[in-house]
Amino acid sequence: MKKSATGRESGRDSGPSQRQLKAGELIRRALIDVLAHEDLRDPDLAGVSVTVGEVRASPDLRHATAFVAPLGGGDAVKVARALTRCAGFLRGRLAREIDLRFTPQLHFEADVSYDEAGRIGAVLRRPEIARDLTGPAVSRDDDDAGDTGEQTER
């Protein structure tokens, strides 16, 4: 493939740039700080601690999507909707915390990665799976000896 002036191959999605990743982490940390210190008046956020798992910034850094979940479990979709209603207020507070040319428009989505990790953990704890994961290890010598009919002394 032909490389562009930036050194990237054209026609391939190579994921977020280093700039996007740094901006996303900067926004995430600032957003955590704002959420910890501000009193949001939305009834769906009353008494709820919010976890910001990841922030993805758009290539032009004008939009940022924050993946949020209530700490200790709860309705992540409800929390994301409540934060979306507060997005303008949060953006104003975020502008004071970060040093970017533009303060991004904030979008919130429910972070389901914690639920998915819990489901994977539950599957790994099932007896038939746990047995396969912790069962006796078969050495390569045993397999080879069994194929030829020879047995090794131990």
C-alpha positions as CSV (number, residue, x, y, z in Angstrom):
1,M,0.0,0.0,0.0
2,K,1.0,3.5,-0.6
3,K,2.1,5.6,2.4
4,S,0.7,9.1,2.9
5,A,2.6,12.2,3.9
6,T,2.1,11.3,7.6
7,G,3.8,8.0,7.1
8,R,0.6,5.9,7.5
9,E,-0.6,3.5,5.0
10,S,-3.6,4.6,3.1
11,G,-6.8,2.6,3.1
12,R,-6.2,1.1,6.5
13,D,-7.8,2.0,9.8
14,S,-4.9,2.0,12.2
15,G,-6.9,3.1,15.3
16,P,-6.6,6.3,17.3
17,S,-3.5,8.5,17.0
18,Q,-1.1,9.2,19.9
19,R,-2.6,12.7,20.0
20,Q,-6.1,11.3,20.4
21,L,-5.0,8.9,23.1
22,K,-3.3,11.6,25.1
23,A,-6.2,14.0,24.8
24,G,-8.7,11.3,25.8
25,E,-6.7,10.5,28.9
26,L,-6.4,14.2,29.7
27,I,-10.1,14.6,29.4
28,R,-10.8,11.5,31.4
29,R,-8.7,12.6,34.3
30,A,-10.2,16.1,34.3
31,L,-13.7,14.7,34.0
32,I,-13.1,12.5,37.0
33,D,-12.0,15.5,39.0
34,V,-15.0,17.6,38.0
35,L,-17.4,14.8,38.8
36,A,-15.8,14.3,42.2
37,H,-15.9,17.9,43.2
38,E,-19.1,19.2,41.6
39,D,-22.6,18.8,43.0
40,L,-24.8,17.8,40.0
41,R,-28.4,18.4,40.6
42,D,-29.8,15.7,38.3
43,P,-32.0,13.4,40.4
44,D,-30.6,10.3,38.6
45,L,-27.1,11.3,39.8
46,A,-28.0,11.9,43.4
47,G,-25.8,9.8,45.6
48,V,-24.2,8.0,42.7
49,S,-20.4,7.8,42.3
50,V,-19.5,7.6,38.6
51,T,-16.6,5.7,37.1
52,V,-15.2,7.0,33.8
53,G,-13.5,4.0,32.2
54,E,-12.3,5.5,29.0
55,V,-12.7,8.7,26.9
56,R,-12.3,8.5,23.1
57,A,-11.5,11.7,21.3
58,S,-12.4,12.3,17.7
59,P,-9.5,12.9,15.3
60,D,-10.1,16.7,15.3
61,L,-10.5,16.6,19.2
62,R,-13.8,18.5,19.0
63,H,-15.9,15.6,20.3
64,A,-15.2,13.2,23.1
65,T,-17.1,10.1,24.1
66,A,-16.9,9.1,27.7
67,F,-17.7,5.6,28.8
68,V,-19.3,5.7,32.2
69,A,-20.7,3.4,34.8
70,P,-22.0,3.8,38.4
71,L,-19.5,2.7,41.0
72,G,-20.7,-0.4,42.8
73,G,-23.2,-1.4,40.1
74,G,-26.5,0.1,39.0
75,D,-28.1,1.3,35.8
76,A,-25.2,2.5,33.6
77,V,-27.6,3.6,30.8
78,K,-29.5,5.8,33.3
79,V,-26.3,7.4,34.5
80,A,-25.1,8.0,30.9
81,R,-28.4,9.7,30.1
82,A,-28.2,11.9,33.2
83,L,-24.6,13.0,32.3
84,T,-25.7,13.8,28.8
85,R,-28.3,16.2,30.3
86,C,-25.5,17.8,32.3
87,A,-23.0,17.8,29.3
88,G,-23.1,21.6,28.8
89,F,-22.4,22.3,32.5
90,L,-19.6,19.6,32.5
91,R,-18.1,21.0,29.4
92,G,-17.9,24.5,31.0
93,R,-16.1,23.0,34.0
94,L,-13.9,20.9,31.8
95,A,-12.7,24.0,30.0
96,R,-11.2,25.3,33.2
97,E,-9.3,22.1,33.8
98,I,-7.8,21.2,30.5
99,D,-5.4,23.0,28.1
100,L,-6.7,22.2,24.6
101,R,-7.4,24.6,21.8
102,F,-11.1,23.6,21.8
103,T,-13.1,22.1,24.7
104,P,-14.7,19.1,23.1
105,Q,-18.4,18.4,23.0
106,L,-19.1,15.6,25.5
107,H,-21.0,12.5,24.7
108,F,-21.7,9.8,27.3
109,E,-22.2,6.1,26.8
110,A,-22.8,3.3,29.2
111,D,-19.6,1.3,29.9
112,V,-20.5,-2.4,29.5
113,S,-17.0,-3.6,29.7
114,Y,-17.3,-4.3,33.5
115,D,-20.4,-6.4,32.8
116,E,-18.7,-8.3,30.1
117,A,-15.7,-9.0,32.3
118,G,-18.1,-10.3,35.0
119,R,-19.7,-12.7,32.4
120,I,-16.3,-14.0,31.3
121,G,-15.3,-14.5,34.9
122,A,-18.5,-16.5,35.5
123,V,-17.9,-18.7,32.5
124,L,-14.3,-19.4,33.7
125,R,-15.6,-20.4,37.1
126,R,-18.0,-23.0,35.7
127,P,-16.9,-26.5,36.9
128,E,-16.4,-27.9,33.4
129,I,-14.3,-25.0,32.3
130,A,-12.4,-24.8,35.6
131,R,-11.6,-28.5,35.3
132,D,-10.0,-27.9,31.9
133,L,-8.0,-24.9,33.1
134,T,-6.6,-26.6,36.3
135,G,-6.5,-30.2,35.1
136,P,-3.3,-32.3,35.1
137,A,-0.9,-31.1,32.5
138,V,0.2,-33.7,29.9
139,S,3.8,-33.5,28.9
140,R,4.9,-33.7,25.3
141,D,7.0,-36.9,26.1
142,D,3.9,-38.7,27.3
143,D,2.1,-37.9,24.1
144,D,5.0,-39.0,21.9
145,A,5.5,-42.3,23.9
146,G,1.8,-43.1,23.6
147,D,1.9,-42.8,19.8
148,T,4.7,-45.3,19.3
149,G,3.7,-47.8,21.9
150,E,6.8,-47.1,24.0
151,Q,6.7,-46.1,27.6
152,T,9.3,-44.0,29.4
153,E,10.7,-44.9,32.8
154,R,10.2,-42.6,35.7
